[in-house]
Amino acid sequence: WFQQVDDMADRQDEQAVSEFALLLKAGLSDARIKTIAEVIRSAGLQVQQVQQIGTQAKEGPMLLLSASEQRLHLEAKSQRLVVDLPRNPTDDFDFLAFGSGERQVHLIEMGQVTPDIEGRKFQPWERSFLVCRVVLDHVFAKDCNVVDEPRASESLVHGLMREKTLLAFFALHNKETQAVTAQLLNFRDNKNSFLLSMDGLDAVARAYGTEAAMYFVFMRAFTMWLIPPGIAGLFIWLFRPPNVNADNDVKNAFFSLAMMLWAAVFPTLVLRAEREFACRWGTLEGEIHEEKRPEFHGELQLSPITGEQEPYYPIWKRQLSYCVSLVVTSVMLVIASSVMICLLNLQGYMAGEDSNDVFYIHRLAEWTEPGRIFDPTGKGDPLLFGYITFLPVILYVLVVRQLNAWYRGIALVLTKWENHEEETSFENALIAKRFFFEAFDCYIVLFYIAFVLKDPVRLREELISIFMADTIRRVFTESVMPWVSVYRAESRERKKLAARKKDDSTSDLPAELTAWRKEALRDDYEPFDDYLEMVIEFGYVTLFASMFPAGACVAIAANLVECYSDIFKIEKVSRRPKVDRRANSMTQPWFKVLQGMVWLSIATNCLLMGISSDQLAQLVPAAGSPHAAGRCRAVWFLVALEHAAGLLALLVTFVLPTSPLWVKNALLARKHRRKLLRRRVAMQLSGKAPERCLVAAGGSAGS
């Protein structure tokens, strides 16, 4: 293997397409830059140096990395990328594509290398993945004199990032990825595939990798399974009698019971869909590369595992930082609660001065009195025909966004201070902080109206207003505003380049803004916020299902717009996603969050049905009696209903399989082939002639 790499380093092929870039800091000596480039070349990669790519004082040269086909094939064998799974059934019906299509495994995965590996053409995401693995798995900091005090098994990239010598390490867009995005966003061409169809998801996977495509698999499952409750909710909304509202509509009670069961099934359906596509793309049991964080620090101690000096961070210090994070988060929650109380007063939800409501603020609530500008009836707004009453809702959405933006930075600082060693634990801690805070911000007003004021009519109005305003805000702030920011940053950079070039004609700066410089101006692609917003939307649909049955229809439309805005954001706003072979898109904490919201939705819908509204009285008249016996029956009925719904949800979770039958058969067939192959190898080593079936099994599994 090393001889093959040396041979490739001696004879570099024609310059391939650049896949990754290393942005170095300014002020490095030419000798050090040359050493870094030579170390990377020694691993068989092609390195192109671009001097002074921009006008930022802290930014130095950029190294563009690519690889020849021979080096990619060698790394593919090292990564064990093997076609080892059979094709899917050809008659499988694709609900979102409204037709059937042949499913096939594109990427080689696990097991033995097939004979046709040498002649295959790599897909765009495979090339990016393989170049990244060469840099991180075969170029170590301790093998060169570039990094001071290198750690054991630390890659050169992580060592340079730890020393702040490397400012960024990111994948580059190319013509193939741009063509895929342009095709998916071209709505005029009828031949183009729908983004959430299998062909559309295959195109995303080929261009950006399975990890990025798995987010759209989640969106596909979410959108597809919103269709049944969306149709039912739309039917309830269209055929509701004029004298019936959210407070006394018995159909809403049955709808909320159905949504409890739907919510319980949903996490398993998501896992099932992701395992199906993981098997389709050959990453079901692919090796996950657990990356260590370059920022991790600690006292050097002898590791009992590697036998080398490695940093060690005491557990008690991290637990102490957890306590600090809890205190800071609690303070932010108090601030958020105070702001929410002010906005509730501005919307007229608080009681008057004659009540004992401690949250009543007269200076704000007086604006909602009859005839004033924020009168909920709209009579105090002659100019805008009453639409001024939506201003507090818009302020609420904007304030929530700003609070979440502030806490986003605080949570990142707190999580970095906790000094997690691995990226997975860092991400899990960040998920716990941000979801708890942002869910509190989004739901606190709705919970107050539902269970303190117990006003289902106002709850429905507030839920619809917040849901619609937040959907519009999400699309605008995630795609439109970032694209405008990137466009303005590129325009400023062009002006600076032109002015610098005019003042100094001998400068090394390029005359125009290069594609690499555009990539450097962007931020890394992070699906974290996308998942967070979808989980929040899941809460809007399930936690208060009986109040807004048509919410599923709104969520379907919002998801379709969200999908196309996200694929636009990947291409036009952010850097190209880094690739890893993941079997699922959502990490374990996200699934736990979904499951927690399922159990919370069972409790909230039961309480809404029996305490905050008259739906239970319409469903069971004996439980609606105002006497003590009637109230007692209502309580017992709610307890029984909650327990029955919980047991049914638990039963469905255990009964519903997490993998389709063809996926299970594919894995069992592979396990059987590998067992026969091991027996064949054992018989060959013992000098016995292998049986005919073992010879056939070994030939089909590869060499």
Steps between C-alpha positions, in 0.01 A plus 500: 500500500777745592689406183191582292467838672868575437459413134204737470691776674782459248273524195206734558223462245326781325363751751165371628208704629575656838290340775626661824669820604727594790492871584820590685555806713707791380866539594615139446841459347533354152703213640224400743232521232714290270551242774124472559439456128775237466367298795155490339652410162683210664157343567431493125289815472544785256553842662457836330604813686306823449681805635317773694146404403329804655529836664455388861814571701483175699457277193804359325539257211263215422594141415261325259494119528406248234577137420558290194273209411773257600529654846121500542483129415775427750321690776168335407658165577641638825155626601338168401248648260343189352180417312380224728123546517242381244268726308163593645174367355434669165123521557523708817253792485638847562218701658654843444614423144157351413660211323729202535869502432801274530688534824867420498798528730737761359791495740718209593478426868652266760637158429722402210610710203325403177706434185343797313628757753792589276281600209220690675451875480475670836205719581560861612436430867723192493794703372447762769470230766812314390716815478386600850583155639848509343574830672357399839606134509842499332658841567602520866642796688771295669647397163619853420651798676214737427298468823657573838437224757283277281262260674481126449306401187418865432451590135694788350176692438388475862847593623512811281148598608591456866793738454283749304731458202216358290198732487265271309486153345200463271366319194463687171203522270563403140316493169340164577345611829387828347338312211306274738366796699413694186309201366304450822412871516397523133122477525446572130646169384244222543772236474660609828428288803305614802749570780339259748456218248748216490668637187529842661649358819740288295618815323560676833688197632721482191591867524518575872526164671267280697527703821355810332249292304377332819359833616277503192410136571373620837308780329355249254376274781367795699317652203363171372358394836345843554267437205244276685454737799509794259206361301307419818570842653399679181175303495426600862572866424291516182193321637487655847150641577480877562395458864791267584851617593822350631352492851209263439573316174487128575677422171806679635507255791512200266761679288723558803473130593605406147790748513626341823530168318651670193762673714590172670555330164692785337850453654500134396387592150787747470750238613349250256529742208859588585605137526334433166692776325820413687479149357415647160811719509724238662560673834277298732792365699769728366787595726437823691813710537488647850695821477680643801464871553820700440394739779507224762770562761619347825799370689714251313484151650601155387203337328438137608356433152756647261798509737576858395466838665148636443309795653275414794223721640358414845130414514437726801609806302250422224225440756580837655467662158162327463385678816615834361314427175187423701521830689561707186216324316265560794580872492426510127171318560401761758575776248300319233206453741501870585487595134218253440299647790534848349378377161208314658392823665529678166266242348240537772537149644559610859213571740410849621616685809214364708640148475791341682704437185861578595600522133266788422682818384262793477716723276500230231157347550323836474581509127266203453198660664187556286560773244880505546739419218560135600134425577466128406175577316684738264268793572789721612676481162312704236801529266609137455150351535589317823814328371710696748394240757743257330793723593550340847513156336759621251696657786477170687647305206778755450582515872513121520736494202726759661503323836583173329780670306648639822477166676645323197827681554485454878431127467791460260737674742373293793534174307852587389588581862382152601797372296353192331751267344290368211273676254207272586496587870545869411200488266286312755568761768418780258174331397390468863557871571359651186193281467393555861540877472343544157212263576435700817496823299265363234250316721487701825229739377288214366530304825401809700187558294410129500548406865495829693243705314324184370372687195491259200368763257790737571739206502390408149539859376844535660617163370396582143660845516829376645519198271439701182727790600779264604476309171539820296780620728685169466509503121599868486776487762648166391532553127422856390692690767811272492509518120483880515778501763721277285431712191590820687818341639605394151427850366712662772782257430490580127525872574793444736680283244450758227624783722802302622589393146470860380732629772757222459519342155771259617280349773439124503128556548282361218330751273158341563331323789582130456267211581730395786479845653121488482509171691727650766256787556219259585423313821509124542180310428335388822169307493464559875262798465296322232436201725422725793236691307339181372477360853343829614251472213427142605405644839265757346319220315478247784499683836182696423350277229136552598531878485627521141417181302592670172852563632623186321402655164693815584798285605497313168516823301764640734711183467496513121616862502755414771650215293564714195628789708742260673640359175535861377681585822744209459603619154475878517547594866721248680808296429473151360405251774773276630426138423478202731330165456214512747215254528265765640474876489369570846735422785375314805419818701264620226312171513476529877363853458237371255402220735479742792270725300281199420438434869452870568242522219299219661484695824422839342225369271330314786513812718372720218215260442386475863613813685555787255198433275156336488604230254490230769154611607382469140662159469386364840205707632515332843850641551384855428273535802585805716445301818781339696410154375521620140838663555625182669385290203671744264831468689485122503407491133796724412738284702369186332519664156857619556613157619324323214655734243842457658475119503378497140786726394748276682351190337519652152860601558601144585289326235584718199824373336779755457622348171314388185500130427726532197762682711496223760533236228789688339689516829430135581611395151825692538558349842446155349744566215767621741452191716552277199804704399658458844443124481658493155809690619529275807488186284763641266731577792453146633587349160154359429321551172203736544152378418329611180256732678788662687690560176194669350448709812859614503489598135183703540629682804819615334865442574 
